[in-house]
C-alpha cells in the first residue's frame, strides 16, 4: 500500500473514531448517571473498543468489510437498546 493511501486510511479511521467516541462517551456518561446497576457501562466500553479494533483491521475491505466494527461501535452508543433491555424500572 502506498504511503499516501496509508495516511489517508489512518486519517479516515481516526476521524470516524473521534466522532463515535464523542457520541459514545456522552451516552455512557448519561447512562451511568441514571442506571442503578452500572454493569452495563463497562460492557458498552468493551464493545466500543472491540468495534473500533475490528473497524480498523477491516477498513481496507470496504464498507461491507468494516460493517461489523462500525455496528459494534455505533449501536452500543445508543441509549434506546439499553433502555429496552433493562426495562423502565431500571432507569
TISELUM-839697 format. One record per residue (C-alpha): x, y, z; residue in one letter; residue number from 1. Coordinates in Angstrom, 3 decimals. Layout:
BEGIN
east->X | north->Y | up->Z | res->A | n->NUM;
...
REM end
This chain:
BEGIN
east->0.000 | north->0.000 | up->0.000 | res->X | n->1;
east->1.411 | north->3.421 | up->-0.925 | res->X | n->2;
east->2.378 | north->5.795 | up->1.857 | res->X | n->3;
east->-0.233 | north->8.395 | up->0.832 | res->X | n->4;
east->-3.010 | north->5.810 | up->0.853 | res->X | n->5;
east->-1.945 | north->4.545 | up->4.282 | res->X | n->6;
east->-2.045 | north->8.079 | up->5.657 | res->X | n->7;
east->-5.479 | north->8.707 | up->4.132 | res->X | n->8;
east->-6.847 | north->5.480 | up->5.636 | res->X | n->9;
east->-5.361 | north->6.254 | up->9.048 | res->X | n->10;
east->-6.829 | north->9.759 | up->8.912 | res->X | n->11;
east->-10.296 | north->8.453 | up->7.981 | res->X | n->12;
east->-10.245 | north->5.845 | up->10.764 | res->X | n->13;
east->-9.070 | north->8.415 | up->13.300 | res->X | n->14;
east->-11.741 | north->10.933 | up->12.272 | res->X | n->15;
east->-14.501 | north->8.328 | up->12.463 | res->X | n->16;
east->-13.210 | north->7.087 | up->15.826 | res->X | n->17;
east->-13.235 | north->10.612 | up->17.233 | res->X | n->18;
east->-16.815 | north->11.178 | up->16.070 | res->X | n->19;
east->-18.003 | north->7.864 | up->17.513 | res->X | n->20;
east->-16.078 | north->8.370 | up->20.774 | res->X | n->21;
east->-17.722 | north->11.739 | up->21.424 | res->X | n->22;
east->-21.150 | north->10.184 | up->20.915 | res->X | n->23;
east->-20.343 | north->7.083 | up->22.984 | res->X | n->24;
east->-18.856 | north->8.987 | up->25.932 | res->X | n->25;
east->-21.840 | north->11.331 | up->26.045 | res->X | n->26;
east->-24.323 | north->8.463 | up->26.062 | res->X | n->27;
east->-22.329 | north->6.361 | up->28.519 | res->X | n->28;
east->-21.975 | north->9.237 | up->30.983 | res->X | n->29;
east->-25.695 | north->9.850 | up->30.767 | res->X | n->30;
east->-26.476 | north->6.182 | up->31.353 | res->X | n->31;
east->-24.026 | north->5.956 | up->34.245 | res->X | n->32;
east->-25.806 | north->8.834 | up->35.940 | res->X | n->33;
east->-29.282 | north->7.272 | up->35.740 | res->X | n->34;
east->-28.750 | north->3.499 | up->35.950 | res->X | n->35;
east->-28.955 | north->1.820 | up->39.329 | res->X | n->36;
east->-26.855 | north->-1.130 | up->38.238 | res->X | n->37;
east->-23.896 | north->0.299 | up->36.375 | res->X | n->38;
east->-22.683 | north->-3.050 | up->34.993 | res->X | n->39;
east->-23.873 | north->-2.082 | up->31.523 | res->X | n->40;
east->-21.423 | north->0.810 | up->31.095 | res->X | n->41;
east->-18.192 | north->-1.290 | up->31.204 | res->X | n->42;
east->-19.803 | north->-3.687 | up->28.729 | res->X | n->43;
east->-20.573 | north->-0.784 | up->26.409 | res->X | n->44;
east->-16.987 | north->0.471 | up->26.694 | res->X | n->45;
east->-15.702 | north->-3.016 | up->25.864 | res->X | n->46;
east->-17.986 | north->-3.239 | up->22.834 | res->X | n->47;
east->-16.835 | north->0.179 | up->21.694 | res->X | n->48;
east->-13.160 | north->-0.799 | up->21.924 | res->X | n->49;
east->-13.737 | north->-4.142 | up->20.192 | res->X | n->50;
east->-15.758 | north->-2.435 | up->17.478 | res->X | n->51;
east->-13.041 | north->0.138 | up->16.832 | res->X | n->52;
east->-10.413 | north->-2.598 | up->16.584 | res->X | n->53;
east->-12.497 | north->-4.606 | up->14.105 | res->X | n->54;
east->-13.311 | north->-1.429 | up->12.163 | res->X | n->55;
east->-9.626 | north->-0.501 | up->11.878 | res->X | n->56;
east->-8.491 | north->-4.010 | up->10.919 | res->X | n->57;
east->-11.157 | north->-4.377 | up->8.209 | res->X | n->58;
east->-11.164 | north->-0.814 | up->6.853 | res->X | n->59;
east->-9.279 | north->-1.698 | up->3.669 | res->X | n->60;
east->-12.014 | north->-4.217 | up->2.707 | res->X | n->61;
east->-14.568 | north->-1.501 | up->2.016 | res->X | n->62;
east->-17.893 | north->-0.694 | up->3.646 | res->X | n->63;
east->-19.024 | north->-4.315 | up->3.798 | res->X | n->64;
east->-15.806 | north->-5.378 | up->5.474 | res->X | n->65;
east->-15.957 | north->-2.765 | up->8.198 | res->X | n->66;
east->-19.703 | north->-3.031 | up->8.852 | res->X | n->67;
east->-19.326 | north->-5.299 | up->11.903 | res->X | n->68;
east->-16.838 | north->-2.962 | up->13.555 | res->X | n->69;
east->-18.957 | north->0.077 | up->12.796 | res->X | n->70;
east->-22.080 | north->-1.668 | up->14.072 | res->X | n->71;
east->-20.458 | north->-2.629 | up->17.371 | res->X | n->72;
east->-19.316 | north->0.935 | up->17.830 | res->X | n->73;
east->-22.453 | north->2.668 | up->16.630 | res->X | n->74;
east->-25.156 | north->0.629 | up->18.321 | res->X | n->75;
east->-23.554 | north->0.462 | up->21.753 | res->X | n->76;
east->-23.636 | north->4.263 | up->21.779 | res->X | n->77;
east->-27.409 | north->4.398 | up->21.551 | res->X | n->78;
east->-29.415 | north->4.550 | up->24.784 | res->X | n->79;
east->-32.627 | north->3.004 | up->23.455 | res->X | n->80;
east->-31.385 | north->-0.637 | up->23.264 | res->X | n->81;
east->-30.158 | north->-0.369 | up->26.852 | res->X | n->82;
east->-33.472 | north->1.085 | up->27.965 | res->X | n->83;
east->-35.433 | north->-1.626 | up->26.159 | res->X | n->84;
east->-33.219 | north->-4.401 | up->27.531 | res->X | n->85;
east->-33.253 | north->-3.201 | up->31.132 | res->X | n->86;
east->-36.853 | north->-2.095 | up->31.208 | res->X | n->87;
east->-38.092 | north->1.219 | up->32.501 | res->X | n->88;
east->-37.833 | north->0.136 | up->36.175 | res->X | n->89;
east->-34.020 | north->0.099 | up->35.947 | res->X | n->90;
east->-33.727 | north->3.641 | up->34.560 | res->X | n->91;
REM end
